[in-house]
Amino acid sequence: MKDKNRAVFLDRDGTIIKGVPYLSDLNQIELRPNSVEGIIRFKEKGYIVVIATNQSGVARGYFDEQTVVEINNELKKMLNAKGAAIDAIYYCPHMPEDKLKEGEQPCSCRKPKPQMLLDAANKFNIDLKRSIMVGDTPGDILAGKNAGCKTVLIEISKDYYDYKRDPESMHPDYVVKDLLDVAGLLD
């Protein structure tokens, strides 16, 4: 039996690219410092690289799923052009549970639920215990914990949503400034 793969699961907005609330324009995509270098190192160390991103702007009516796909494809193209390969992108287009209207059912994929990570683990034969989830929000950290991964919080200087990013309350395994720092944590 083939050994299972290791993966780095990455949030998109605020982790790989600068956080823009409800990003819906290709011109708004701006890579965060050291994102490319970090992803290149992940691949050099033999990790599968998967983006797992919540995109509730779809459920809120700010943009459609085709816009999410176009932005994800453009990001993948930008990264590939710099030698930073992404193996897969998963996204959740649903509304957060605390914003559901009466009678609406929550989805099974929105972080902090681990479904996107579990789906990737199934597809790519990933050992979640040997993998890591990297993000900038409590939902990212909890999704990683809920999937059984190590977790890394990316510290950002300015909140672009109303998240409280207190590492003490989120209990990530590590807190770093960018993806290159994450690469330094991996063996």
N, C-alpha and C positions, 0 to 999 in steps of 0.2 A: 504494500500500500504506500502511495506517495505521501511524503511528509506534507503537512499543512503549511500554507503560506502565512506570512506575517503581513499586516497592513497598517498603513497610516491613514486614518479617516480624518478628513479635513472639513470643517465648516467652510463656507465660501465667503460671505460678507463679513468683514472685520477680521478675517483670518488670512485668506489668500489675497483678497482685494480689500481696498478701503471700504469701510461701511458707508453705504448710501441708503437711507430709508427707502424701501420699496423700489430698488434699482430696476429701471425699466427702459433704459436707453444705453445702447452699446457704447456711446461716448462717455458714459459715467464709469466705465470699467477702468480702474487704476490699481495696478498691482501694489501690494504693500512691500516695503523694503525687505529684501532677502527671501521673498517667496519663491522665486525661481531657483535660487541657489539651494534652498532647503529641499525643494521637491527633487532636484537633481540628485542631491545626496541621499534622499530616501530611496530612490531607484538604484543608485550605486550600491546601497547596502542590502538590496534585494527585497525591498518592501513593495507590495501592491499599494497604489495610491488611489483613494476613493474620496470623492467629494460627496458629503451628505448635507443638504441645505434645506431649511424651512423657507418656503416662499408663499406666505399667506396673502401677499398682494393679489394673487389669483382669486382666492375666496372673497377678498374684500372688493373685488371688481376694479382694481387699479390697473391691471394688465391681464392678458390671457396666458395660457400655458405655452402657446407658441413663442411668446416673448421670453419666457423663462428658458425654453429650449435654445432660442437664438443667442441669448446672453451666455448660457452655458457653453454653447458651441464656439462662440467668439473667444471666451476665456480659454477654452481648451486649445484653440488655434493659436492664441497669443503665447500660451505656455509652451506648446509644442515647438513653435518657431524659435524659442530660446533653449530648447533641449530639455524641457521639464514635462515629462509625459504623465498624463492622468489616465488611469485605467478605466474609470467609470465615474459617472455623475448620477446621483440619486437626489430627487427633490420631493418635498411634500408641499402640495398646493393648498392645503386645508387651513381652516381657521383654528387659532388656539382654543383650547377647551373653555377657557374663561371668557371667551368672546362669542360662544355659540348662542344662538337664539333658542328659546324654549322649544323642545321637541327635536332639535338637531342632535345627531349622534356624533361623538368624537371619532376621529380617524384612528387608524392603528399605526400611522407612519410618522407623525409629527414628533420631532425631538421635544421633550426628553425621552419619548418612547424609543426603543432601539431598533425598530423594524427596518429602517434603511440599512443599518449596519448588519443586521441579521440576514437580509436579502443578499447583500454583497458577500457576506461570509459563505453563504450557500453557493452562490455563483462561482466564486473564486477559490473555494476550498481554504478559507481563512481560519486560523486558530485565533479566536478572539482574545484569549488569555495572553497571547504573545503579541498583541496588536495594541495600537494607541489611538485615542480620539483626541483631536486638537480643535479647540474652538475658543470663542471669546465671550460666551454667555453661559449662564447656569444650565440652560437646556442642553447645550453641547456637552458639558461636563457630566450631567446626569445621564444623557444618552450613552456615553461611553461607559459609565459605571454600570448602567442597566444591561449593557451588552457584555460586561465582564472584561472590558479593556482597561489599560492604564489611561489616565487622563492628563491633558496638558492645557492650561489656561494661557491664552495669549493676552498679555496686558496691553490695553490700548489707552491712549491718553485722554480720549474724549468719548463719552457714551453717545452713540447716535440713536439709541433707543432708551427707554427708561429702565434698563436692567441695572441691577446692583451687582457689581462685579467684585464683591468682597471675597478674596480667596479663602479667608477664614471660614466663611459660611458655606462655600461651595465644595471645599475639601478636594481640590484637584491634586493629583500626585505631584505635579510640577507646575511652576509658573515661570513663563519665559517672555521675552519681548518679541520674538519672531520665529519663523519656520526654520531658519538656519540654527537657532538655539535648540529647537526640537531635534534637528538632525544630530546635534552633538550628544543627545541623550540616548540615541539608538546604538545598539551594537552591530 
